[in-house]
Amino acid sequence: MLFRFGENLKPGGQMNVTFWADDVEATARELKSRGVQFVMEPKRFDWGTSAAFQDIDGNTFLLSSK
């Protein structure tokens, strides 16, 4: 079990999981080509690049540079 759903954590919400990628933009393009739905396109920040995507259950995960 990765984590347990409780009062504050519900299916279909923001998960406290971030996936790291060396190249967020290229990884996002690859995932999109495979049908992954992004809810936040890759965005550059001072600290790096981040994007958000959803799984088939509507759970949202982050994709971020290291």
N, CA, C and O atoms as a GROMACS GRO file, in nm:
protein
  264
    1MET      N    1   0.085  -0.115   0.000
    1MET     CA    2   0.000   0.000   0.000
    1MET      C    3   0.090   0.123   0.000
    1MET      O    4   0.182   0.134   0.082
    2LEU      N    5   0.064   0.214  -0.093
    2LEU     CA    6   0.141   0.337  -0.104
    2LEU      C    7   0.104   0.434   0.008
    2LEU      O    8   0.192   0.494   0.069
    3PHE      N    9  -0.024   0.450   0.034
    3PHE     CA   10  -0.073   0.534   0.142
    3PHE      C   11  -0.216   0.496   0.172
    3PHE      O   12  -0.278   0.422   0.095
    4ARG      N   13  -0.268   0.543   0.279
    4ARG     CA   14  -0.403   0.510   0.322
    4ARG      C   15  -0.494   0.632   0.306
    4ARG      O   16  -0.458   0.742   0.347
    5PHE      N   17  -0.611   0.612   0.246
    5PHE     CA   18  -0.709   0.720   0.235
    5PHE      C   19  -0.774   0.740   0.372
    5PHE      O   20  -0.807   0.644   0.440
    6GLY      N   21  -0.791   0.863   0.410
    6GLY     CA   22  -0.853   0.896   0.539
    6GLY      C   23  -0.946   1.014   0.523
    6GLY      O   24  -1.001   1.038   0.416
    7GLU      N   25  -0.962   1.089   0.630
    7GLU     CA   26  -1.053   1.204   0.630
    7GLU      C   27  -1.012   1.310   0.528
    7GLU      O   28  -1.098   1.364   0.458
    8ASN      N   29  -0.882   1.340   0.518
    8ASN     CA   30  -0.837   1.450   0.435
    8ASN      C   31  -0.789   1.408   0.297
    8ASN      O   32  -0.777   1.494   0.209
    9LEU      N   33  -0.762   1.283   0.275
    9LEU     CA   34  -0.710   1.235   0.148
    9LEU      C   35  -0.817   1.150   0.082
    9LEU      O   36  -0.849   1.041   0.131
   10LYS      N   37  -0.871   1.197  -0.029
   10LYS     CA   38  -0.980   1.129  -0.098
   10LYS      C   39  -0.936   1.087  -0.237
   10LYS      O   40  -0.854   1.156  -0.298
   11PRO      N   41  -0.988   0.976  -0.290
   11PRO     CA   42  -0.960   0.939  -0.428
   11PRO      C   43  -1.003   1.051  -0.522
   11PRO      O   44  -1.105   1.116  -0.500
   12GLY      N   45  -0.925   1.072  -0.626
   12GLY     CA   46  -0.958   1.174  -0.724
   12GLY      C   47  -0.909   1.312  -0.684
   12GLY      O   48  -0.956   1.412  -0.739
   13GLY      N   49  -0.817   1.320  -0.591
   13GLY     CA   50  -0.765   1.449  -0.545
   13GLY      C   51  -0.617   1.462  -0.570
   13GLY      O   52  -0.558   1.385  -0.646
   14GLN      N   53  -0.557   1.560  -0.505
   14GLN     CA   54  -0.414   1.584  -0.516
   14GLN      C   55  -0.339   1.482  -0.431
   14GLN      O   56  -0.361   1.475  -0.310
   15MET      N   57  -0.252   1.404  -0.493
   15MET     CA   58  -0.173   1.305  -0.421
   15MET      C   59  -0.042   1.369  -0.378
   15MET      O   60   0.009   1.459  -0.446
   16ASN      N   61   0.011   1.326  -0.268
   16ASN     CA   62   0.137   1.377  -0.219
   16ASN      C   63   0.252   1.296  -0.278
   16ASN      O   64   0.337   1.243  -0.205
   17VAL      N   65   0.253   1.288  -0.411
   17VAL     CA   66   0.356   1.212  -0.482
   17VAL      C   67   0.408   1.298  -0.596
   17VAL      O   68   0.330   1.353  -0.674
   18THR      N   69   0.541   1.310  -0.606
   18THR     CA   70   0.604   1.383  -0.715
   18THR      C   71   0.699   1.288  -0.787
   18THR      O   72   0.779   1.219  -0.724
   19PHE      N   73   0.689   1.286  -0.919
   19PHE     CA   74   0.782   1.208  -1.002
   19PHE      C   75   0.888   1.304  -1.054
   19PHE      O   76   0.855   1.412  -1.102
   20TRP      N   77   1.014   1.265  -1.045
   20TRP     CA   78   1.124   1.347  -1.093
   20TRP      C   79   1.161   1.306  -1.234
   20TRP      O   80   1.156   1.189  -1.271
   21ALA      N   81   1.200   1.407  -1.313
   21ALA     CA   82   1.248   1.384  -1.449
   21ALA      C   83   1.362   1.480  -1.477
   21ALA      O   84   1.361   1.594  -1.430
   22ASP      N   85   1.460   1.435  -1.552
   22ASP     CA   86   1.570   1.523  -1.592
   22ASP      C   87   1.520   1.631  -1.688
   22ASP      O   88   1.566   1.745  -1.683
   23ASP      N   89   1.425   1.595  -1.774
   23ASP     CA   90   1.368   1.688  -1.872
   23ASP      C   91   1.216   1.679  -1.862
   23ASP      O   92   1.154   1.594  -1.927
   24VAL      N   93   1.155   1.765  -1.783
   24VAL     CA   94   1.011   1.761  -1.759
   24VAL      C   95   0.933   1.783  -1.889
   24VAL      O   96   0.834   1.714  -1.914
   25GLU      N   97   0.977   1.878  -1.971
   25GLU     CA   98   0.904   1.907  -2.094
   25GLU      C   99   0.903   1.788  -2.190
   25GLU      O  100   0.799   1.756  -2.247
   26ALA      N  101   1.017   1.722  -2.207
   26ALA     CA  102   1.023   1.604  -2.295
   26ALA      C  103   0.943   1.488  -2.236
   26ALA      O  104   0.875   1.416  -2.310
   27THR      N  105   0.951   1.470  -2.106
   27THR     CA  106   0.874   1.363  -2.041
   27THR      C  107   0.725   1.388  -2.055
   27THR      O  108   0.649   1.295  -2.080
   28ALA      N  109   0.683   1.513  -2.038
   28ALA     CA  110   0.542   1.548  -2.054
   28ALA      C  111   0.495   1.520  -2.196
   28ALA      O  112   0.386   1.466  -2.216
   29ARG      N  113   0.576   1.555  -2.295
   29ARG     CA  114   0.539   1.527  -2.436
   29ARG      C  115   0.522   1.377  -2.457
   29ARG      O  116   0.426   1.333  -2.522
   30GLU      N  117   0.614   1.298  -2.404
   30GLU     CA  118   0.607   1.152  -2.418
   30GLU      C  119   0.481   1.097  -2.352
   30GLU      O  120   0.411   1.015  -2.410
   31LEU      N  121   0.454   1.142  -2.229
   31LEU     CA  122   0.335   1.094  -2.159
   31LEU      C  123   0.207   1.135  -2.231
   31LEU      O  124   0.112   1.056  -2.239
   32LYS      N  125   0.203   1.258  -2.283
   32LYS     CA  126   0.085   1.303  -2.358
   32LYS      C  127   0.063   1.217  -2.482
   32LYS      O  128  -0.050   1.186  -2.518
   33SER      N  129   0.173   1.179  -2.548
   33SER     CA  130   0.160   1.096  -2.669
   33SER      C  131   0.103   0.958  -2.636
   33SER      O  132   0.055   0.888  -2.725
   34ARG      N  133   0.110   0.921  -2.508
   34ARG     CA  134   0.056   0.793  -2.462
   34ARG      C  135  -0.082   0.809  -2.398
   34ARG      O  136  -0.138   0.714  -2.343
   35GLY      N  137  -0.138   0.932  -2.407
   35GLY     CA  138  -0.273   0.954  -2.360
   35GLY      C  139  -0.288   1.008  -2.220
   35GLY      O  140  -0.400   1.018  -2.169
   36VAL      N  141  -0.178   1.043  -2.154
   36VAL     CA  142  -0.186   1.098  -2.018
   36VAL      C  143  -0.241   1.241  -2.026
   36VAL      O  144  -0.199   1.320  -2.111
   37GLN      N  145  -0.335   1.273  -1.938
   37GLN     CA  146  -0.397   1.405  -1.935
   37GLN      C  147  -0.324   1.496  -1.836
   37GLN      O  148  -0.312   1.463  -1.718
   38PHE      N  149  -0.274   1.608  -1.885
   38PHE     CA  150  -0.207   1.705  -1.799
   38PHE      C  151  -0.305   1.815  -1.759
   38PHE      O  152  -0.378   1.868  -1.843
   39VAL      N  153  -0.305   1.848  -1.632
   39VAL     CA  154  -0.392   1.954  -1.580
   39VAL      C  155  -0.312   2.083  -1.559
   39VAL      O  156  -0.370   2.190  -1.539
   40MET      N  157  -0.180   2.073  -1.564
   40MET     CA  158  -0.092   2.190  -1.563
   40MET      C  159   0.024   2.160  -1.656
   40MET      O  160   0.103   2.068  -1.632
   41GLU      N  161   0.034   2.238  -1.762
   41GLU     CA  162   0.143   2.219  -1.857
   41GLU      C  163   0.275   2.250  -1.787
   41GLU      O  164   0.278   2.321  -1.687
   42PRO      N  165   0.387   2.196  -1.841
   42PRO     CA  166   0.516   2.225  -1.780
   42PRO      C  167   0.538   2.376  -1.769
   42PRO      O  168   0.517   2.452  -1.864
   43LYS      N  169   0.580   2.417  -1.651
   43LYS     CA  170   0.602   2.559  -1.623
   43LYS      C  171   0.738   2.574  -1.556
   43LYS      O  172   0.772   2.498  -1.465
   44ARG      N  173   0.813   2.672  -1.602
   44ARG     CA  174   0.946   2.696  -1.545
   44ARG      C  175   0.935   2.792  -1.427
   44ARG      O  176   0.867   2.894  -1.433
   45PHE      N  177   1.004   2.756  -1.321
   45PHE     CA  178   1.014   2.837  -1.201
   45PHE      C  179   1.162   2.865  -1.176
   45PHE      O  180   1.248   2.811  -1.245
   46ASP      N  181   1.192   2.948  -1.078
   46ASP     CA  182   1.333   2.976  -1.043
   46ASP      C  183   1.407   2.849  -1.002
   46ASP      O  184   1.526   2.835  -1.030
   47TRP      N  185   1.338   2.757  -0.937
   47TRP     CA  186   1.400   2.636  -0.885
   47TRP      C  187   1.399   2.519  -0.983
   47TRP      O  188   1.468   2.419  -0.959
   48GLY      N  189   1.323   2.529  -1.094
   48GLY     CA  190   1.316   2.419  -1.190
   48GLY      C  191   1.184   2.421  -1.266
   48GLY      O  192   1.119   2.524  -1.275
   49THR      N  193   1.146   2.307  -1.320
   49THR     CA  194   1.025   2.295  -1.402
   49THR      C  195   0.930   2.194  -1.338
   49THR      O  196   0.973   2.094  -1.281
   50SER      N  197   0.801   2.223  -1.348
   50SER     CA  198   0.701   2.136  -1.288
   50SER      C  199   0.577   2.129  -1.378
   50SER      O  200   0.548   2.223  -1.452
   51ALA      N  201   0.507   2.018  -1.370
   51ALA     CA  202   0.381   1.997  -1.442
   51ALA      C  203   0.294   1.907  -1.355
   51ALA      O  204   0.344   1.844  -1.262
   52ALA      N  205   0.165   1.901  -1.386
   52ALA     CA  206   0.074   1.815  -1.310
   52ALA      C  207  -0.009   1.733  -1.407
   52ALA      O  208  -0.055   1.784  -1.510
   53PHE      N  209  -0.028   1.604  -1.374
   53PHE     CA  210  -0.107   1.516  -1.459
   53PHE      C  211  -0.199   1.431  -1.374
   53PHE      O  212  -0.182   1.421  -1.253
   54GLN      N  213  -0.297   1.369  -1.439
   54GLN     CA  214  -0.393   1.285  -1.369
   54GLN      C  215  -0.385   1.141  -1.417
   54GLN      O  216  -0.355   1.114  -1.533
   55ASP      N  217  -0.414   1.049  -1.324
   55ASP     CA  218  -0.426   0.909  -1.362
   55ASP      C  219  -0.570   0.881  -1.404
   55ASP      O  220  -0.652   0.973  -1.407
   56ILE      N  221  -0.602   0.757  -1.435
   56ILE     CA  222  -0.736   0.724  -1.486
   56ILE      C  223  -0.845   0.740  -1.381
   56ILE      O  224  -0.963   0.745  -1.416
   57ASP      N  225  -0.807   0.749  -1.253
   57ASP     CA  226  -0.905   0.769  -1.146
   57ASP      C  227  -0.921   0.916  -1.110
   57ASP      O  228  -0.999   0.949  -1.020
   58GLY      N  229  -0.848   1.004  -1.179
   58GLY     CA  230  -0.860   1.147  -1.152
   58GLY      C  231  -0.765   1.197  -1.044
   58GLY      O  232  -0.772   1.314  -1.006
   59ASN      N  233  -0.677   1.111  -0.994
   59ASN     CA  234  -0.578   1.154  -0.895
   59ASN      C  235  -0.472   1.239  -0.965
   59ASN      O  236  -0.429   1.205  -1.076
   60THR      N  237  -0.431   1.349  -0.903
   60THR     CA  238  -0.335   1.440  -0.962
   60THR      C  239  -0.196   1.417  -0.901
   60THR      O  240  -0.181   1.408  -0.779
   61PHE      N  241  -0.096   1.410  -0.988
   61PHE     CA  242   0.044   1.390  -0.948
   61PHE      C  243   0.129   1.499  -1.010
   61PHE      O  244   0.092   1.558  -1.112
   62LEU      N  245   0.243   1.525  -0.949
   62LEU     CA  246   0.335   1.624  -1.002
   62LEU      C  247   0.450   1.556  -1.074
   62LEU      O  248   0.495   1.447  -1.037
   63LEU      N  249   0.497   1.622  -1.178
   63LEU     CA  250   0.618   1.585  -1.251
   63LEU      C  251   0.710   1.704  -1.236
   63LEU      O  252   0.672   1.815  -1.273
   64SER      N  253   0.829   1.683  -1.183
   64SER     CA  254   0.916   1.796  -1.150
   64SER      C  255   1.061   1.765  -1.181
   64SER      O  256   1.102   1.649  -1.182
   65SER      N  257   1.137   1.871  -1.206
   65SER     CA  258   1.281   1.853  -1.223
   65SER      C  259   1.344   1.840  -1.086
   65SER      O  260   1.288   1.882  -0.985
   66LYS      N  261   1.462   1.780  -1.084
   66LYS     CA  262   1.533   1.759  -0.956
   66LYS      C  263   1.593   1.888  -0.906
   66LYS      O  264   1.656   1.890  -0.800
   0.00000   0.00000   0.00000
